[in-house]
Amino acid sequence: MVDGSAVRKGTVLRGAAGGAIAFALGYLLTWILAGTRVANVTANELLGGAIPDWNALVWVFYDAHFVGTRTPEVFGPDGFFLGGGDLVDTVSLLGVESLYLVPVIVLAVGGAVVATRADTSVPRDGAMVGATLAVGYFAAVFLGLFPATHSGIAPSPLRALVIAGIVYPIVFGAIGGGLAGLYRQRVAGRTRGHFDGTGTTANDE
């Protein structure tokens, strides 16, 4: 078990680094899996103009967390509201629903890695350590909102911070960390059971 508390300063720092890395890997996987489709859409100006591929991919990655991309509001000369301001799910728009699994996988794996590095040996401690991914992931989500805005199109800020920045890393980081702790607990239990069954160890002989 983690000495004293599962969440120590060093553990939180590892979790923060793990969260930032998970965000970067998630974006990279999004580029690999959806980059071609996004390039086709931006080339045809279906999203309203010359939008850089990397910019549109940020929207897609955020939408893989069910955030939604908000379109700009359009007003007429007399100030009459013409439309816009709606949330668009770019993942469904592109037909790449498999991307919904990307943040789940990278966060669960990240949670398992930081829990293993913290030497957790029970599910509860593993889950607590895995949830520390939220520190780095939230920071990355927050910082990513600034370059993500283009021509009035951007991920919904509140949904991005709450859903992508807090809920996702806490839930799936904790699941990954908890599973890592459970695995180590069972391995330790089998090892103890083996020694108990034989009644001797190499030091006893």
Backbone as CSV, one residue per row, in Angstrom:
resi,resn,N_x,N_y,N_z,CA_x,CA_y,CA_z,C_x,C_y,C_z
1,MET,0.832,-1.200,0.000,0.000,0.000,0.000,0.868,1.251,0.000
2,VAL,0.267,2.366,-0.411,0.998,3.624,-0.401,1.162,4.082,1.034
3,ASP,2.372,4.441,1.415,2.655,4.854,2.784,1.870,6.115,3.135
4,GLY,1.159,6.054,4.258,0.449,7.224,4.762,-0.777,7.566,3.965
5,SER,-0.612,7.985,2.746,-1.729,8.375,1.884,-1.381,8.027,0.450
6,ALA,-2.408,7.628,-0.307,-2.178,7.263,-1.707,-1.863,8.479,-2.560
7,VAL,-2.236,9.629,-2.076,-2.030,10.846,-2.855,-0.978,11.711,-2.172
8,ARG,0.285,11.475,-2.479,1.385,12.281,-1.976,1.798,13.272,-3.056
9,LYS,2.672,14.171,-2.658,3.106,15.193,-3.608,3.721,14.573,-4.850
10,GLY,4.608,13.606,-4.658,5.241,12.967,-5.808,4.242,12.257,-6.690
11,THR,3.234,11.640,-6.071,2.211,10.937,-6.819,1.378,11.912,-7.639
12,VAL,1.042,13.046,-7.042,0.261,14.061,-7.752,1.048,14.604,-8.939
13,LEU,2.340,14.814,-8.759,3.166,15.303,-9.861,3.227,14.288,-10.989
14,ARG,3.359,13.000,-10.634,3.345,11.964,-11.668,1.995,11.930,-12.366
15,GLY,0.932,12.074,-11.578,-0.401,12.086,-12.166,-0.598,13.263,-13.104
16,ALA,-0.085,14.430,-12.703,-0.197,15.615,-13.557,0.543,15.405,-14.872
17,ALA,1.748,14.853,-14.781,2.508,14.575,-15.998,1.798,13.529,-16.846
18,GLY,1.270,12.501,-16.182,0.547,11.457,-16.899,-0.689,11.994,-17.592
19,GLY,-1.396,12.915,-16.940,-2.579,13.504,-17.547,-2.243,14.318,-18.782
20,ALA,-1.172,15.097,-18.707,-0.753,15.896,-19.858,-0.327,14.998,-21.017
21,ILE,0.387,13.920,-20.692,0.815,12.977,-21.732,-0.392,12.278,-22.344
22,ALA,-1.359,11.895,-21.513,-2.568,11.242,-22.019,-3.312,12.158,-22.985
23,PHE,-3.390,13.443,-22.663,-4.048,14.409,-23.549,-3.323,14.472,-24.890
24,ALA,-1.995,14.563,-24.841,-1.212,14.648,-26.073,-1.363,13.385,-26.911
25,LEU,-1.334,12.223,-26.265,-1.500,10.963,-26.989,-2.897,10.855,-27.581
26,GLY,-3.897,11.320,-26.841,-5.260,11.291,-27.351,-5.408,12.141,-28.602
27,TYR,-4.808,13.316,-28.584,-4.855,14.188,-29.761,-4.113,13.545,-30.930
28,LEU,-2.968,12.923,-30.645,-2.192,12.263,-31.696,-2.988,11.122,-32.325
29,LEU,-3.644,10.313,-31.489,-4.463,9.219,-32.012,-5.632,9.754,-32.834
30,THR,-6.199,10.864,-32.398,-7.282,11.484,-33.164,-6.788,11.897,-34.544
31,TRP,-5.590,12.453,-34.590,-4.996,12.851,-35.875,-4.789,11.622,-36.768
32,ILE,-4.295,10.543,-36.176,-4.034,9.332,-36.959,-5.333,8.731,-37.490
33,LEU,-6.358,8.682,-36.651,-7.600,8.001,-37.009,-8.547,8.856,-37.844
34,ALA,-8.472,10.172,-37.696,-9.445,11.033,-38.379,-8.808,12.133,-39.213
35,GLY,-7.494,12.164,-39.286,-6.819,13.249,-39.985,-7.222,13.379,-41.444
36,THR,-7.352,12.251,-42.142,-7.703,12.292,-43.562,-9.098,12.854,-43.774
37,ARG,-10.044,12.412,-42.955,-11.417,12.906,-43.102,-11.506,14.392,-42.774
38,VAL,-10.796,14.800,-41.750,-10.800,16.219,-41.395,-10.194,17.048,-42.524
39,ALA,-9.118,16.560,-43.126,-8.480,17.281,-44.229,-9.436,17.434,-45.407
40,ASN,-10.218,16.399,-45.685,-11.189,16.479,-46.778,-12.263,17.520,-46.487
41,VAL,-12.698,17.580,-45.239,-13.738,18.535,-44.861,-13.217,19.966,-44.937
42,THR,-12.041,20.205,-44.381,-11.491,21.565,-44.390,-11.127,22.010,-45.805
43,ALA,-10.685,21.072,-46.643,-10.336,21.421,-48.023,-11.570,21.867,-48.804
44,ASN,-12.717,21.253,-48.493,-13.967,21.611,-49.169,-14.680,22.775,-48.501
45,GLU,-14.067,23.318,-47.433,-14.605,24.464,-46.705,-16.013,24.204,-46.183
46,LEU,-16.255,22.968,-45.761,-17.575,22.628,-45.239,-17.803,23.211,-43.853
47,LEU,-16.733,23.628,-43.199,-16.874,24.191,-41.856,-16.805,25.714,-41.864
48,GLY,-16.892,26.291,-43.036,-17.019,27.742,-43.068,-15.756,28.510,-43.392
49,GLY,-14.807,27.923,-44.097,-13.637,28.694,-44.481,-12.363,27.892,-44.360
50,ALA,-11.260,28.576,-44.583,-9.959,27.918,-44.560,-9.536,27.680,-43.118
51,ILE,-9.866,26.528,-42.609,-9.557,26.173,-41.224,-8.384,25.203,-41.222
52,PRO,-7.333,25.462,-40.461,-6.206,24.529,-40.390,-6.658,23.155,-39.900
53,ASP,-6.065,22.122,-40.468,-6.444,20.764,-40.077,-6.259,20.539,-38.581
54,TRP,-5.135,21.021,-38.042,-4.861,20.783,-36.624,-5.929,21.434,-35.755
55,ASN,-6.459,22.573,-36.228,-7.480,23.287,-35.468,-8.778,22.483,-35.428
56,ALA,-9.183,21.989,-36.586,-10.396,21.177,-36.655,-10.237,19.883,-35.866
57,LEU,-9.037,19.340,-35.843,-8.799,18.105,-35.090,-8.925,18.333,-33.591
58,VAL,-8.615,19.544,-33.137,-8.834,19.859,-31.724,-10.314,19.758,-31.398
59,TRP,-11.160,20.297,-32.275,-12.602,20.202,-32.049,-13.046,18.747,-31.995
60,VAL,-12.521,17.947,-32.921,-12.902,16.532,-32.975,-12.463,15.819,-31.699
61,PHE,-11.250,16.112,-31.241,-10.760,15.455,-30.030,-11.600,15.840,-28.818
62,TYR,-11.943,17.106,-28.702,-12.802,17.526,-27.589,-14.179,16.871,-27.700
63,ASP,-14.676,16.765,-28.918,-15.990,16.149,-29.105,-15.965,14.654,-28.824
64,ALA,-14.778,14.042,-28.849,-14.669,12.638,-28.453,-14.976,12.460,-26.974
65,HIS,-15.003,13.578,-26.234,-15.416,13.582,-24.824,-16.879,14.018,-24.672
66,PHE,-17.609,14.094,-25.791,-19.003,14.568,-25.790,-19.101,16.027,-25.332
67,VAL,-18.145,16.833,-25.755,-18.147,18.251,-25.398,-19.063,19.051,-26.322
68,GLY,-18.877,18.896,-27.615,-19.653,19.667,-28.580,-18.905,20.911,-29.022
69,THR,-18.970,21.210,-30.314,-18.330,22.391,-30.878,-19.401,23.430,-31.184
70,ARG,-19.229,24.619,-30.629,-20.247,25.658,-30.788,-19.950,26.510,-32.021
71,THR,-20.975,26.679,-32.849,-20.855,27.511,-34.045,-21.135,28.972,-33.687
72,PRO,-20.616,29.913,-34.474,-20.823,31.331,-34.143,-22.264,31.771,-34.377
73,GLU,-22.708,32.711,-33.584,-24.036,33.291,-33.775,-23.984,34.326,-34.902
74,VAL,-25.016,34.327,-35.722,-25.065,35.227,-36.875,-26.247,36.179,-36.706
75,PHE,-25.974,37.476,-36.861,-27.011,38.500,-36.728,-27.105,39.313,-38.021
76,GLY,-28.305,39.756,-38.321,-28.522,40.583,-39.494,-28.138,42.026,-39.238
77,PRO,-28.235,42.893,-40.274,-27.878,44.313,-40.126,-28.683,45.028,-39.047
78,ASP,-29.915,44.573,-38.830,-30.758,45.217,-37.825,-30.609,44.595,-36.450
79,GLY,-29.625,43.704,-36.311,-29.408,43.040,-35.031,-30.289,41.831,-34.813
80,PHE,-31.066,41.475,-35.834,-31.954,40.313,-35.707,-31.133,39.026,-35.777
81,PHE,-31.399,38.123,-34.843,-30.651,36.864,-34.777,-31.035,35.969,-35.948
82,LEU,-30.054,35.582,-36.736,-30.305,34.753,-37.912,-30.078,33.274,-37.653
83,GLY,-29.220,32.952,-36.720,-28.951,31.545,-36.443,-27.564,31.346,-35.867
84,GLY,-27.208,30.077,-35.677,-25.908,29.741,-35.121,-25.967,29.572,-33.617
85,GLY,-24.816,29.406,-33.032,-24.741,29.198,-31.593,-25.093,27.793,-31.160
86,ASP,-25.217,26.885,-32.121,-25.591,25.508,-31.808,-24.349,24.670,-31.507
87,LEU,-24.569,23.570,-30.792,-23.490,22.617,-30.543,-23.499,21.555,-31.631
88,VAL,-22.358,21.358,-32.258,-22.218,20.372,-33.323,-21.284,19.271,-32.852
89,ASP,-21.676,18.030,-33.066,-20.822,16.895,-32.720,-20.004,16.537,-33.953
90,THR,-18.768,16.999,-34.006,-17.941,16.766,-35.185,-17.559,15.303,-35.351
91,VAL,-17.558,14.541,-34.269,-17.250,13.111,-34.372,-18.318,12.408,-35.195
92,SER,-19.575,12.646,-34.865,-20.674,12.053,-35.633,-20.725,12.632,-37.039
93,LEU,-20.428,13.922,-37.163,-20.445,14.572,-38.470,-19.467,13.911,-39.430
94,LEU,-18.313,13.512,-38.919,-17.292,12.871,-39.744,-17.482,11.366,-39.853
95,GLY,-18.375,10.804,-39.035,-18.596,9.363,-39.064,-17.449,8.565,-38.482
96,VAL,-16.810,9.104,-37.442,-15.672,8.412,-36.815,-15.998,8.150,-35.342
97,GLU,-17.113,7.465,-35.110,-17.575,7.235,-33.742,-16.598,6.433,-32.901
98,SER,-15.682,5.713,-33.547,-14.679,4.960,-32.786,-13.801,5.887,-31.945
99,LEU,-13.764,7.170,-32.291,-12.949,8.123,-31.532,-13.458,8.321,-30.111
100,TYR,-14.709,7.958,-29.857,-15.217,8.075,-28.491,-14.416,7.204,-27.523
101,LEU,-13.763,6.172,-28.055,-12.975,5.273,-27.207,-11.582,5.823,-26.908
102,VAL,-11.126,6.786,-27.698,-9.749,7.277,-27.548,-9.478,7.847,-26.163
103,PRO,-10.252,8.828,-25.680,-9.959,9.346,-24.331,-10.159,8.311,-23.240
104,VAL,-11.104,7.409,-23.431,-11.335,6.349,-22.438,-10.091,5.479,-22.302
105,ILE,-9.541,5.078,-23.438,-8.393,4.167,-23.428,-7.140,4.857,-22.896
106,VAL,-6.835,6.060,-23.411,-5.589,6.713,-22.983,-5.633,7.063,-21.498
107,LEU,-6.807,7.413,-20.986,-6.910,7.755,-19.563,-6.866,6.514,-18.689
108,ALA,-7.504,5.437,-19.112,-7.458,4.203,-18.328,-6.032,3.650,-18.281
109,VAL,-5.367,3.656,-19.426,-3.980,3.187,-19.463,-3.092,4.116,-18.637
110,GLY,-3.301,5.416,-18.764,-2.522,6.367,-17.976,-2.723,6.175,-16.490
111,GLY,-3.970,5.944,-16.081,-4.251,5.688,-14.669,-3.553,4.442,-14.168
112,ALA,-3.547,3.395,-15.004,-2.875,2.154,-14.622,-1.368,2.360,-14.492
113,VAL,-0.805,3.155,-15.396,0.645,3.383,-15.375,1.062,4.150,-14.123
114,VAL,0.358,5.254,-13.823,0.767,6.045,-12.656,0.509,5.278,-11.360
115,ALA,-0.534,4.445,-11.333,-0.793,3.637,-10.139,0.299,2.598,-9.940
116,THR,0.751,2.016,-11.041,1.834,1.034,-10.956,3.135,1.700,-10.529
117,ARG,3.404,2.886,-11.085,4.621,3.605,-10.710,4.592,4.021,-9.243
118,ALA,3.393,4.245,-8.711,3.264,4.623,-7.300,3.281,3.411,-6.381
119,ASP,3.407,2.217,-6.971,3.511,0.972,-6.202,2.253,0.707,-5.372
120,THR,1.090,1.039,-5.921,-0.155,0.730,-5.222,-0.428,-0.761,-5.322
121,SER,-1.005,-1.319,-4.267,-1.238,-2.765,-4.247,-2.663,-3.128,-3.869
122,VAL,-3.545,-2.137,-3.763,-4.966,-2.403,-3.521,-5.771,-1.496,-4.448
123,PRO,-6.967,-1.926,-4.856,-7.760,-1.145,-5.810,-8.066,0.277,-5.349
124,ARG,-8.370,0.469,-4.075,-8.742,1.804,-3.605,-7.600,2.797,-3.796
125,ASP,-6.397,2.401,-3.389,-5.247,3.289,-3.563,-4.952,3.515,-5.043
126,GLY,-5.084,2.447,-5.828,-4.847,2.579,-7.262,-5.807,3.559,-7.908
127,ALA,-7.076,3.498,-7.502,-8.076,4.416,-8.049,-7.772,5.858,-7.661
128,MET,-7.353,6.059,-6.420,-7.025,7.412,-5.966,-5.851,7.985,-6.747
129,VAL,-4.850,7.165,-6.964,-3.680,7.630,-7.711,-4.052,7.872,-9.173
130,GLY,-4.820,6.952,-9.761,-5.226,7.116,-11.157,-6.013,8.389,-11.392
131,ALA,-6.823,8.775,-10.413,-7.634,9.986,-10.550,-6.796,11.256,-10.590
132,THR,-5.535,11.180,-10.148,-4.684,12.375,-10.180,-4.331,12.792,-11.608
133,LEU,-4.662,11.964,-12.595,-4.482,12.379,-13.986,-5.252,13.657,-14.284
134,ALA,-6.319,13.883,-13.514,-7.158,15.057,-13.750,-6.375,16.358,-13.619
135,VAL,-5.322,16.362,-12.809,-4.538,17.591,-12.613,-3.929,18.054,-13.935
136,GLY,-3.215,17.164,-14.588,-2.580,17.519,-15.855,-3.555,17.586,-17.010
137,TYR,-4.550,16.708,-17.002,-5.513,16.671,-18.103,-6.358,17.941,-18.119
138,PHE,-6.789,18.388,-16.941,-7.577,19.620,-16.859,-6.776,20.810,-17.383
139,ALA,-5.510,20.878,-16.984,-4.659,21.979,-17.446,-4.526,21.960,-18.965
140,ALA,-4.354,20.762,-19.538,-4.212,20.650,-20.989,-5.510,21.030,-21.700
141,VAL,-6.642,20.593,-21.148,-7.938,20.952,-21.735,-8.141,22.464,-21.693
142,PHE,-7.815,23.069,-20.568,-7.977,24.521,-20.415,-7.098,25.278,-21.405
143,LEU,-5.833,24.917,-21.474,-4.914,25.606,-22.379,-5.286,25.361,-23.837
144,GLY,-5.822,24.177,-24.125,-6.192,23.858,-25.496,-7.365,24.653,-26.021
145,LEU,-8.151,25.237,-25.125,-9.305,26.022,-25.560,-8.899,27.293,-26.303
146,PHE,-7.737,27.840,-25.985,-7.322,29.109,-26.596,-6.982,28.952,-28.080
147,PRO,-6.095,28.027,-28.451,-5.830,27.863,-29.887,-6.971,27.167,-30.624
148,ALA,-7.913,26.564,-29.891,-9.007,25.834,-30.537,-10.038,26.757,-31.158
149,THR,-10.051,28.027,-30.775,-11.040,28.970,-31.294,-10.607,29.498,-32.660
150,HIS,-11.509,29.377,-33.627,-11.201,29.842,-34.982,-12.489,30.325,-35.642
151,SER,-12.491,31.579,-36.082,-13.649,32.158,-36.770,-14.935,32.014,-35.963
152,GLY,-14.811,32.135,-34.666,-15.981,32.046,-33.810,-16.425,30.635,-33.496
153,ILE,-15.737,29.640,-34.036,-16.055,28.233,-33.774,-15.091,27.716,-32.715
154,ALA,-15.625,27.052,-31.706,-14.778,26.564,-30.612,-15.547,25.530,-29.798
155,PRO,-14.831,24.667,-29.075,-15.514,23.760,-28.150,-16.254,24.554,-27.082
156,SER,-17.349,24.007,-26.594,-18.079,24.654,-25.506,-17.168,24.731,-24.285
157,PRO,-16.791,25.923,-23.816,-15.809,26.035,-22.729,-16.228,25.336,-21.442
158,LEU,-17.466,25.560,-21.009,-17.913,24.973,-19.749,-17.961,23.460,-19.832
159,ARG,-18.521,22.942,-20.911,-18.591,21.488,-21.080,-17.194,20.891,-21.206
160,ALA,-16.285,21.612,-21.871,-14.920,21.112,-22.020,-14.237,20.989,-20.666
161,LEU,-14.353,22.026,-19.847,-13.670,22.018,-18.554,-14.268,20.989,-17.603
162,VAL,-15.594,20.883,-17.597,-16.243,19.975,-16.647,-16.171,18.528,-17.117
163,ILE,-16.603,18.281,-18.355,-16.686,16.897,-18.839,-15.312,16.356,-19.214
164,ALA,-14.626,17.075,-20.125,-13.324,16.589,-20.592,-12.225,16.797,-19.563
165,GLY,-12.271,17.924,-18.848,-11.179,18.246,-17.936,-11.270,17.626,-16.565
166,ILE,-12.494,17.320,-16.114,-12.659,16.793,-14.755,-13.255,15.387,-14.740
167,VAL,-14.441,15.242,-15.339,-15.161,13.964,-15.243,-14.386,12.825,-15.890
168,TYR,-13.953,13.020,-17.129,-13.273,11.939,-17.848,-11.997,11.464,-17.144
169,PRO,-11.056,12.345,-16.821,-9.821,11.846,-16.196,-10.033,11.255,-14.812
170,ILE,-10.964,11.810,-14.039,-11.203,11.246,-12.710,-11.806,9.855,-12.823
171,VAL,-12.833,9.714,-13.664,-13.533,8.428,-13.777,-12.644,7.365,-14.405
172,PHE,-12.122,7.640,-15.587,-11.383,6.603,-16.304,-9.956,6.444,-15.787
173,GLY,-9.363,7.520,-15.268,-8.071,7.367,-14.609,-8.192,6.511,-13.369
174,ALA,-9.282,6.719,-12.616,-9.515,5.914,-11.413,-9.782,4.460,-11.764
175,ILE,-10.526,4.218,-12.843,-10.793,2.840,-13.264,-9.493,2.135,-13.623
176,GLY,-8.658,2.798,-14.421,-7.381,2.195,-14.791,-6.488,1.961,-13.593
177,GLY,-6.410,2.945,-12.692,-5.594,2.783,-11.487,-6.139,1.709,-10.574
178,GLY,-7.467,1.645,-10.444,-8.079,0.615,-9.604,-7.818,-0.782,-10.130
179,LEU,-7.897,-0.948,-11.447,-7.621,-2.257,-12.042,-6.159,-2.650,-11.851
180,ALA,-5.263,-1.669,-11.944,-3.845,-1.956,-11.707,-3.622,-2.385,-10.265
181,GLY,-4.273,-1.696,-9.320,-4.161,-2.077,-7.912,-4.742,-3.449,-7.650
182,LEU,-5.865,-3.760,-8.310,-6.483,-5.078,-8.146,-5.574,-6.177,-8.672
183,TYR,-4.950,-5.921,-9.814,-4.036,-6.912,-10.388,-2.864,-7.178,-9.459
184,ARG,-2.257,-6.116,-8.941,-1.114,-6.287,-8.043,-1.542,-6.966,-6.745
185,GLN,-2.755,-6.680,-6.283,-3.256,-7.319,-5.069,-3.408,-8.822,-5.276
186,ARG,-3.932,-9.210,-6.422,-4.123,-10.636,-6.698,-2.795,-11.350,-6.894
187,VAL,-1.854,-10.666,-7.548,-0.529,-11.268,-7.709,0.122,-11.483,-6.354
188,ALA,0.019,-10.478,-5.477,0.591,-10.601,-4.135,-0.109,-11.702,-3.352
189,GLY,-1.434,-11.824,-3.531,-2.178,-12.867,-2.830,-1.773,-14.252,-3.282
190,ARG,-1.565,-14.427,-4.588,-1.131,-15.735,-5.090,0.260,-16.072,-4.584
191,THR,1.118,-15.043,-4.510,2.472,-15.279,-4.007,2.444,-15.710,-2.549
192,ARG,1.647,-15.016,-1.735,1.527,-15.393,-0.326,0.909,-16.773,-0.183
193,GLY,-0.075,-17.071,-1.029,-0.708,-18.381,-0.968,0.259,-19.494,-1.310
194,HIS,1.167,-19.224,-2.245,2.164,-20.224,-2.616,3.095,-20.517,-1.448
195,PHE,3.569,-19.470,-0.778,4.450,-19.664,0.359,3.714,-20.347,1.506
196,ASP,2.468,-19.958,1.732,1.699,-20.582,2.805,1.452,-22.050,2.514
197,GLY,1.278,-22.369,1.240,0.988,-23.754,0.889,2.193,-24.655,1.044
198,THR,3.371,-24.159,0.728,4.566,-24.987,0.850,5.092,-25.009,2.276
199,GLY,4.803,-23.907,3.001,5.239,-23.834,4.396,6.675,-23.425,4.548
200,THR,7.405,-23.291,3.423,8.813,-22.894,3.506,9.125,-21.920,2.394
201,THR,10.164,-21.189,2.567,10.713,-20.331,1.517,12.172,-20.705,1.351
202,ALA,12.794,-20.068,0.394,14.205,-20.373,0.168,15.040,-20.063,1.394
203,ASN,14.655,-19.071,2.189,15.418,-18.702,3.378,15.222,-19.695,4.513
204,ASP,14.106,-20.457,4.475,13.832,-21.394,5.555,14.567,-22.714,5.370
205,GLU,14.978,-22.981,4.107,15.591,-24.287,3.863,17.060,-24.296,4.293
